[in-house]
Amino acid sequence: MVPSPAITGPVRELLGGRQAGAPSATPGAGRQLVLDLGLALPLVTHPRRVETLPDPLADPDALLDPTGLAEPPPDPRLWTGRLAAGVVEAMVGRRSPSQLMRWLDFDVYQELLRRCPRSRPRGMGAPLQVRAVRVCHVTPRIVESCAVVAGSRRSRAVALRLEAQPGQWRCTSLVVG
């Protein structure tokens, strides 16, 4: 335990002109315990980062794109139909799965590779047709959709979960039946 340092200036005036720890008129008043830890570290505080919603009065265009992306993604209905057709083409051997890699999440792409034939892509044959597309907006940045893709002998249902990226959608989940 170290005695308290001498106090000068305005603080001493607040103490009524007496030294801290010096006896006062009332017993027990004015006594302090000062611990010297030998550390003189500055107290640094960091301001919190607070995200705020755009003010529609200050910037009316801020609410036009609810995704908050610099470049909004295209129509998810059109995107679902094209991606579903591409996935089925890859699964029947008409298209190389690597052509779809940029629009698929890594895990989804690995699963597609596992389900695709190992041989080189064959000829086109009868064209695939997208029969129906349904889209459900989970959030402004997430869409769950499904499509029916019909070939000459078989139809397949494809369910997708798409997440918005600048200018495109990225498939993060895929089920083909």
C-alpha positions in Angstrom: 0.0 0.0 0.0 1.3 3.4 -1.0 0.1 6.7 0.4 -2.0 8.8 -1.9 0.0 11.3 -4.1 -0.1 15.0 -3.3 -3.1 16.8 -4.9 -2.8 20.2 -6.3 -4.8 22.7 -8.3 -8.6 22.5 -8.7 -9.0 19.1 -7.1 -7.4 20.4 -3.9 -9.8 23.3 -3.9 -12.7 20.8 -4.1 -11.3 19.1 -1.0 -11.5 22.3 0.8 -7.8 23.1 0.7 -6.7 19.9 2.5 -4.6 17.1 1.2 -6.4 13.8 0.3 -6.0 11.3 3.1 -5.4 14.1 5.6 -7.6 14.0 8.7 -10.8 16.1 8.5 -13.3 17.3 11.0 -15.3 14.2 10.7 -13.7 10.9 11.7 -13.1 8.5 8.8 -13.8 11.1 6.2 -11.1 12.0 3.6 -9.2 8.8 4.0 -8.4 7.0 0.7 -6.7 3.8 -0.2 -4.6 4.1 -3.4 -3.0 1.0 -5.0 0.0 1.5 -7.2 0.0 -1.3 -9.8 2.9 0.1 -11.7 0.9 0.2 -14.9 0.0 3.3 -16.8 -2.1 2.0 -19.7 -4.4 4.4 -21.6 -8.0 3.5 -21.6 -9.0 3.1 -25.3 -12.6 2.8 -26.2 -13.8 1.9 -29.7 -17.0 3.4 -31.0 -19.7 0.8 -31.9 -20.5 0.3 -35.5 -24.2 0.9 -35.8 -25.9 0.0 -39.1 -28.9 2.1 -39.9 -31.6 1.7 -42.4 -31.6 4.2 -45.3 -33.7 7.3 -44.7 -36.3 7.5 -47.5 -36.7 11.3 -47.0 -33.0 12.0 -47.5 -32.5 9.5 -50.3 -35.7 8.2 -52.0 -33.7 5.9 -54.3 -32.2 4.0 -51.3 -35.4 1.9 -50.9 -35.7 0.9 -54.6 -33.3 -2.0 -54.3 -34.2 -4.0 -51.1 -31.2 -6.3 -51.5 -28.7 -3.5 -50.8 -26.5 -4.7 -53.6 -24.7 -2.3 -56.0 -26.1 -4.3 -59.0 -29.4 -6.1 -58.3 -29.7 -9.7 -59.5 -31.8 -10.6 -62.5 -35.3 -12.0 -62.4 -35.2 -15.1 -60.2 -37.9 -16.9 -62.3 -35.9 -16.7 -65.5 -32.7 -17.6 -63.6 -34.3 -20.7 -62.0 -35.5 -22.0 -65.3 -32.1 -21.6 -67.0 -30.1 -23.0 -64.1 -32.5 -26.0 -63.7 -32.2 -26.8 -67.4 -28.4 -26.6 -67.2 -28.3 -28.9 -64.1 -30.5 -31.5 -65.8 -28.4 -31.3 -69.0 -25.2 -31.9 -66.9 -26.8 -34.8 -65.2 -27.8 -36.6 -68.5 -24.4 -35.9 -70.0 -25.3 -33.1 -72.5 -23.3 -30.4 -70.7 -20.1 -30.3 -68.8 -20.8 -29.5 -65.1 -17.9 -27.1 -65.1 -20.0 -24.7 -67.1 -22.3 -24.3 -64.1 -19.5 -23.9 -61.5 -19.7 -20.1 -61.3 -23.4 -20.1 -60.3 -23.2 -23.0 -57.8 -21.9 -23.0 -54.2 -18.8 -25.3 -53.8 -20.7 -28.1 -51.9 -23.6 -28.0 -54.5 -21.0 -28.2 -57.3 -19.3 -31.2 -55.7 -22.6 -33.0 -55.3 -23.5 -32.3 -59.0 -20.1 -33.7 -60.0 -20.8 -36.9 -58.1 -24.2 -37.3 -59.8 -23.0 -36.5 -63.4 -21.6 -39.1 -65.8 -17.8 -39.3 -66.0 -17.7 -39.4 -69.8 -17.4 -36.4 -72.2 -20.6 -34.6 -73.0 -22.7 -36.3 -75.7 -24.6 -34.8 -78.6 -27.7 -32.6 -77.9 -30.5 -35.1 -78.7 -34.0 -33.8 -78.1 -34.0 -30.4 -76.4 -35.1 -30.1 -72.8 -38.1 -27.9 -72.0 -38.7 -26.0 -68.8 -42.4 -26.7 -68.1 -43.1 -24.8 -64.9 -41.2 -22.5 -62.5 -42.3 -21.4 -59.1 -40.5 -18.8 -57.0 -40.9 -17.9 -53.3 -39.0 -14.9 -51.9 -37.7 -15.8 -48.4 -36.0 -12.5 -47.9 -35.0 -9.8 -50.5 -31.7 -11.6 -50.9 -32.8 -15.3 -50.7 -35.2 -17.1 -53.1 -36.4 -20.7 -52.9 -37.7 -21.9 -56.3 -38.5 -25.1 -58.2 -38.8 -26.0 -61.9 -40.0 -29.0 -63.9 -37.7 -29.9 -66.7 -39.0 -32.3 -69.4 -36.9 -34.4 -71.8 -38.1 -36.8 -74.5 -38.5 -39.7 -72.1 -38.4 -38.3 -68.5 -39.4 -35.2 -66.6 -37.4 -34.0 -63.5 -38.3 -31.7 -60.7 -35.5 -29.4 -59.6 -35.6 -27.4 -56.3 -33.1 -24.5 -55.7 -32.2 -22.1 -53.0 -30.7 -19.0 -54.6 -28.9 -16.2 -52.8 -28.3 -12.8 -54.3 -24.8 -11.8 -55.4 -24.0 -8.5 -57.3 -25.6 -9.0 -60.7 -26.4 -12.7 -60.4 -27.9 -15.4 -58.2 -25.8 -18.2 -56.6 -27.3 -21.6 -55.9 -26.6 -22.7 -52.3 -28.9 -25.8 -52.2 -30.0 -28.1 -55.0 -32.3 -31.1 -55.0 -33.1 -33.0 -58.3 -35.8 -35.6 -58.3 
